[in-house]
Amino acid sequence: MSINFDNKDDRMGYLNEKMDNLLDGIDEQYGKALFDELIVRLKNTVVDFNEEVQGMTNQLKSSTDKRSQLIEKIKLSIDDDSEEEAIEEPETEPAARELTEWEKRLESLENNR
């Protein structure tokens, strides 16, 4: 028997068949009430599982998107830095600084020669 697990009805049929096989001995003592309760719990378990998997995949997708954005920002900043380095700015003369006493004396001695 081929089961298509993508189809909800096929999954439920498969589970019901397996549960019937498992409950043949128990059915005589507990009856349909036990079977119905087990089916409800199984459905709840499957729903909870699907919600958790969906939440994890959404979180993973969100994290992947954020990581991709950060990588793009890093790449752009590296490209911008390399472009700025490639553009040569004309050299400017350093700002004149105030001479110390020794430098003033040396300068005056050189001028007196």
Secondary structure, DSSP 8 states (H G I E B T S, - for coil): ----TTSHHHHHHHHHHHHHHHHHHHHHHHTHHHHHHHHHHHHHHHHHHHHHHHHHHHHHHHHHHHHHHHHHHHHHHHHHHHHHHHS-------------HHHHHHHHHHHH-
